[in-house]
Amino acid sequence: MLGTLARYESEHRSDRVRRALDQVAESGKSHGGPRKYGWHRDGSLDPAEAGIVAELTRRIIGGESCRSLAAELRQRGVPFSSGVPWTAASVKAP
């Protein structure tokens, strides 16, 4: 009996969370999580960061490695959105 009740509550909670996330998406708001590089929290474009994203995109397409780009960004003192130093993974992140 307790297992059945727990399963029902789990499914009910899943439905509530899904509906809430759908409402947030329909309103065009962020569902949370870390701020994406190149964007402000309110969803507007950050021109300075967007320029960095465009530069990185061109250079990656040109064959440069994410590791070397991250090292250059750290050397130039370009801050990452979360304040941590750039890594190859952060350069790759969408």
MDTraj code that builds the backbone (N, CA, C; nanometers):
import mdtraj as md
import numpy as np

residues = "MET LEU GLY THR LEU ALA ARG TYR GLU SER GLU HIS ARG SER ASP ARG VAL ARG ARG ALA LEU ASP GLN VAL ALA GLU SER GLY LYS SER HIS GLY GLY PRO ARG LYS TYR GLY TRP HIS ARG ASP GLY SER LEU ASP PRO ALA GLU ALA GLY ILE VAL ALA GLU LEU THR ARG ARG ILE ILE GLY GLY GLU SER CYS ARG SER LEU ALA ALA GLU LEU ARG GLN ARG GLY VAL PRO PHE SER SER GLY VAL PRO TRP THR ALA ALA SER VAL LYS ALA PRO".split()
xyz = np.array([
    [0.0825, -0.1203, 0.0000],
    [0.0000, 0.0000, 0.0000],
    [0.0871, 0.1271, 0.0000],
    [0.1921, 0.1277, 0.0836],
    [0.2790, 0.2461, 0.0880],
    [0.3527, 0.2657, -0.0446],
    [0.3911, 0.1554, -0.1079],
    [0.4585, 0.1653, -0.2377],
    [0.3685, 0.2263, -0.3431],
    [0.2421, 0.1878, -0.3423],
    [0.1455, 0.2423, -0.4379],
    [0.1256, 0.3912, -0.4145],
    [0.1151, 0.4299, -0.2876],
    [0.0982, 0.5710, -0.2529],
    [0.2211, 0.6528, -0.2941],
    [0.3395, 0.5976, -0.2699],
    [0.4631, 0.6682, -0.3064],
    [0.4724, 0.6859, -0.4578],
    [0.4372, 0.5808, -0.5334],
    [0.4413, 0.5906, -0.6791],
    [0.3424, 0.6957, -0.7292],
    [0.2225, 0.6987, -0.6713],
    [0.1220, 0.7982, -0.7100],
    [0.1755, 0.9386, -0.6839],
    [0.2325, 0.9618, -0.5658],
    [0.2833, 1.0946, -0.5322],
    [0.3978, 1.1337, -0.6248],
    [0.4843, 1.0400, -0.6588],
    [0.5957, 1.0678, -0.7489],
    [0.5444, 1.1098, -0.8866],
    [0.4466, 1.0380, -0.9386],
    [0.3895, 1.0729, -1.0686],
    [0.3180, 1.2079, -1.0631],
    [0.2467, 1.2324, -0.9522],
    [0.1754, 1.3592, -0.9350],
    [0.2749, 1.4758, -0.9296],
    [0.3847, 1.4595, -0.8563],
    [0.4867, 1.5636, -0.8456],
    [0.5502, 1.5868, -0.9827],
    [0.5770, 1.4797, -1.0560],
    [0.6352, 1.4919, -1.1886],
    [0.5453, 1.5747, -1.2802],
    [0.4162, 1.5509, -1.2747],
    [0.3216, 1.6286, -1.3558],
    [0.3227, 1.7762, -1.3165],
    [0.3264, 1.8054, -1.1868],
    [0.3284, 1.9451, -1.1401],
    [0.4543, 2.0166, -1.1879],
    [0.5675, 1.9499, -1.1757],
    [0.6941, 2.0106, -1.2182],
    [0.6937, 2.0347, -1.3686],
    [0.6465, 1.9366, -1.4448],
    [0.6416, 1.9506, -1.5904],
    [0.5518, 2.0676, -1.6308],
    [0.4348, 2.0791, -1.5671],
    [0.3440, 2.1906, -1.5992],
    [0.4079, 2.3249, -1.5645],
    [0.4753, 2.3316, -1.4506],
    [0.5404, 2.4571, -1.4100],
    [0.6498, 2.4959, -1.5093],
    [0.7303, 2.3986, -1.5525],
    [0.8356, 2.4277, -1.6498],
    [0.7775, 2.4689, -1.7842],
    [0.6664, 2.4073, -1.8231],
    [0.5993, 2.4468, -1.9474],
    [0.5511, 2.5915, -1.9401],
    [0.4955, 2.6315, -1.8256],
    [0.4489, 2.7698, -1.8094],
    [0.5651, 2.8675, -1.8187],
    [0.6778, 2.8340, -1.7557],
    [0.7946, 2.9215, -1.7606],
    [0.8441, 2.9337, -1.9043],
    [0.8489, 2.8221, -1.9761],
    [0.8950, 2.8250, -2.1152],
    [0.8009, 2.9068, -2.2026],
    [0.6714, 2.8921, -2.1834],
    [0.5748, 2.9675, -2.2636],
    [0.5842, 3.1176, -2.2373],
    [0.6217, 3.1538, -2.1162],
    [0.6346, 3.2960, -2.0847],
    [0.7676, 3.3525, -2.1336],
    [0.8576, 3.2646, -2.1803],
    [0.9856, 3.3107, -2.2332],
    [1.0901, 3.3364, -2.1275],
    [1.0668, 3.2908, -2.0065],
    [1.1618, 3.3132, -1.8977],
    [1.2557, 3.1940, -1.8833],
    [1.3670, 3.2183, -1.8165],
    [1.4633, 3.1126, -1.7884],
    [1.4100, 3.0231, -1.6779],
    [1.4400, 2.8953, -1.6864],
    [1.3969, 2.8032, -1.5813],
    [1.5001, 2.7931, -1.4701],
    [1.6032, 2.8730, -1.4785],
    [1.7076, 2.8717, -1.3768],
    [1.8374, 2.8192, -1.4339],
    [1.9258, 2.7830, -1.3478],
    [2.0550, 2.7315, -1.3915],
    [2.1525, 2.8455, -1.4126],
    [2.2734, 2.8102, -1.4501],
    [2.3747, 2.9147, -1.4692],
    [2.3418, 3.0037, -1.5893],
    [2.3842, 3.1282, -1.5803],
    [2.3621, 3.2227, -1.6896],
    [2.4482, 3.1822, -1.8077],
    [2.3892, 3.1798, -1.9244],
    [2.4630, 3.1464, -2.0462],
    [2.5513, 3.2640, -2.0864],
    [2.6741, 3.2336, -2.1249],
    [2.7677, 3.3370, -2.1658],
    [2.7149, 3.4062, -2.2902],
    [2.7132, 3.5373, -2.2868],
    [2.6642, 3.6161, -2.3991],
    [2.5252, 3.6718, -2.3764],
    [2.4617, 3.6321, -2.2661],
    [2.3248, 3.6745, -2.2363],
    [2.3150, 3.7263, -2.0937],
    [2.2285, 3.8237, -2.0743],
    [2.1964, 3.8709, -1.9397],
    [2.0896, 3.7786, -1.8816],
    [2.0707, 3.7846, -1.7512],
    [1.9701, 3.7014, -1.6837],
    [1.8294, 3.7283, -1.7370],
    [1.8037, 3.8513, -1.7803],
    [1.6690, 3.8857, -1.8282],
    [1.6445, 3.8398, -1.9727],
    [1.7436, 3.7734, -2.0327],
    [1.7274, 3.7220, -2.1676],
    [1.7760, 3.8149, -2.2771],
    [1.8258, 3.9319, -2.2402],
    [1.8773, 4.0247, -2.3414],
    [2.0240, 3.9922, -2.3712],
    [2.0663, 4.0279, -2.4898],
    [2.2010, 3.9998, -2.5370],
    [2.3021, 4.0917, -2.4701],
    [2.4153, 4.0375, -2.4309],
    [2.5268, 4.1168, -2.3783],
    [2.6228, 4.1384, -2.4952],
    [2.6287, 4.2589, -2.5499],
    [2.7087, 4.2820, -2.6711],
    [2.8565, 4.2465, -2.6567],
    [2.9167, 4.2758, -2.5428],
    [3.0592, 4.2457, -2.5249],
    [3.0827, 4.0952, -2.5250],
    [3.0014, 4.0231, -2.4491],
    [3.0170, 3.8783, -2.4425],
    [2.9782, 3.8127, -2.5756],
    [2.8789, 3.8666, -2.6427],
    [2.8380, 3.8116, -2.7727],
    [2.9514, 3.8244, -2.8739],
    [3.0286, 3.9317, -2.8641],
    [3.1445, 3.9479, -2.9515],
    [3.2492, 3.8404, -2.9264],
    [3.2690, 3.8055, -2.8001],
    [3.3632, 3.6986, -2.7647],
    [3.3131, 3.5659, -2.8214],
    [3.1823, 3.5400, -2.8082],
    [3.1242, 3.4157, -2.8610],
    [3.1449, 3.4091, -3.0126],
    [3.1219, 3.5187, -3.0825],
    [3.1407, 3.5217, -3.2281],
    [3.2873, 3.4955, -3.2642],
    [3.3775, 3.5581, -3.1882],
    [3.5211, 3.5373, -3.2125],
    [3.5590, 3.3905, -3.1907],
    [3.5128, 3.3330, -3.0804],
    [3.5446, 3.1930, -3.0512],
    [3.4895, 3.1008, -3.1593],
    [3.3692, 3.1284, -3.2032],
    [3.3070, 3.0458, -3.3072],
    [3.3905, 3.0490, -3.4345],
    [3.4300, 3.1674, -3.4778],
    [3.5116, 3.1797, -3.5994],
    [3.6433, 3.1035, -3.5845],
    [3.7053, 3.1165, -3.4684],
    [3.8367, 3.0553, -3.4480],
    [3.8280, 2.9030, -3.4360],
    [3.7218, 2.8536, -3.3751],
    [3.7042, 2.7080, -3.3662],
    [3.6796, 2.6507, -3.5058],
    [3.5943, 2.7173, -3.5841],
    [3.5700, 2.6735, -3.7222],
    [3.7002, 2.6772, -3.8022],
    [3.7854, 2.7723, -3.7683],
    [3.9147, 2.7841, -3.8349],
    [4.0159, 2.6794, -3.7916],
    [3.9811, 2.5974, -3.6930],
    [4.0687, 2.4870, -3.6556],
    [4.1446, 2.5029, -3.5256],
    [4.1243, 2.6119, -3.4528],
    [4.1951, 2.6282, -3.3257],
    [4.1311, 2.5400, -3.2188],
    [4.2118, 2.4988, -3.1229],
    [4.1612, 2.4105, -3.0181],
    [4.0936, 2.4905, -2.9062],
    [3.9977, 2.4274, -2.8438],
    [3.9278, 2.4907, -2.7316],
    [4.0235, 2.5157, -2.6159],
    [4.1174, 2.4266, -2.5977],
    [4.2155, 2.4422, -2.4890],
    [4.3014, 2.5664, -2.5094],
    [4.3489, 2.5880, -2.6320],
    [4.4333, 2.7054, -2.6574],
    [4.3510, 2.8341, -2.6467],
    [4.2255, 2.8297, -2.6896],
    [4.1397, 2.9476, -2.6783],
    [4.1117, 2.9806, -2.5323],
    [4.0879, 2.8781, -2.4503],
    [4.0636, 2.9010, -2.3078],
    [4.1865, 2.9636, -2.2425],
    [4.3038, 2.9129, -2.2766],
    [4.4274, 2.9682, -2.2203],
    [4.4440, 3.1146, -2.2599],
    [4.4125, 3.1478, -2.3846],
    [4.4240, 3.2867, -2.4300],
    [4.3244, 3.3769, -2.3577],
    [4.2011, 3.3279, -2.3389],
    [4.1010, 3.4080, -2.2682],
    [4.1439, 3.4344, -2.1239],
    [4.2019, 3.3328, -2.0597],
    [4.2522, 3.3530, -1.9224],
    [4.3635, 3.4560, -1.9222],
    [4.4548, 3.4469, -2.0199],
    [4.5669, 3.5404, -2.0299],
    [4.5176, 3.6830, -2.0537],
    [4.4154, 3.6989, -2.1372],
    [4.3591, 3.8311, -2.1675],
    [4.2761, 3.8863, -2.0520],
    [4.2447, 3.8014, -1.9550],
    [4.1649, 3.8465, -1.8410],
    [4.0167, 3.8560, -1.8704],
    [3.9703, 3.7825, -1.9715],
    [3.8279, 3.7834, -2.0064],
    [3.7540, 3.6990, -1.9025],
    [3.6595, 3.7573, -1.8302],
    [3.5888, 3.6802, -1.7268],
    [3.4830, 3.5886, -1.7868],
    [3.4661, 3.4718, -1.7262],
    [3.3584, 3.3815, -1.7645],
    [3.2337, 3.4234, -1.6877],
    [3.1168, 3.3849, -1.7336],
    [2.9907, 3.4300, -1.6727],
    [2.9801, 3.3953, -1.5255],
    [3.0370, 3.2819, -1.4836],
    [3.0278, 3.2423, -1.3434],
    [3.1443, 3.2946, -1.2601],
    [3.2421, 3.3556, -1.3245],
    [3.3557, 3.4104, -1.2528],
    [3.4737, 3.3146, -1.2404],
    [3.4557, 3.1884, -1.2785],
    [3.5661, 3.0927, -1.2735],
    [3.6517, 3.1090, -1.3985],
    [3.7754, 3.0634, -1.3950],
    [3.8602, 3.0738, -1.5149],
    [3.8062, 2.9897, -1.6298],
    [3.8338, 3.0348, -1.7505],
    [3.7926, 2.9618, -1.8710],
    [3.8640, 2.8277, -1.8759],
    [3.7935, 2.7260, -1.9254],
    [3.8499, 2.5938, -1.9521],
    [3.8059, 2.5524, -2.0924],
    [3.8652, 2.4444, -2.1428],
    [3.8223, 2.3939, -2.2743],
    [3.6745, 2.3589, -2.2715],
    [3.6263, 2.3038, -2.1590],
    [3.4853, 2.2671, -2.1473],
    [3.3957, 2.3906, -2.1508],
    [3.4383, 2.5004, -2.0882],
    [3.3543, 2.6197, -2.0899],
    [3.3518, 2.6846, -2.2278],
    [3.4582, 2.6692, -2.3038],
    [3.4590, 2.7199, -2.4419],
    [3.3632, 2.6383, -2.5270],
    [3.3550, 2.5059, -2.5016],
    [3.2674, 2.4169, -2.5778],
    [3.1222, 2.4304, -2.5388],
    [3.0953, 2.4726, -2.4161],
    [2.9582, 2.4743, -2.3639],
    [2.8671, 2.5626, -2.4473],
    [2.7450, 2.5164, -2.4696],
    [2.6499, 2.5970, -2.5481],
    [2.6048, 2.7204, -2.4736],
])
top = md.Topology()
chain = top.add_chain()
for i, resn in enumerate(residues, 1):
    res = top.add_residue(resn, chain, resSeq=i)
    for name in ("N", "CA", "C"):
        top.add_atom(name, md.element.get_by_symbol(name[0]), res)
traj = md.Trajectory(xyz[None], top)
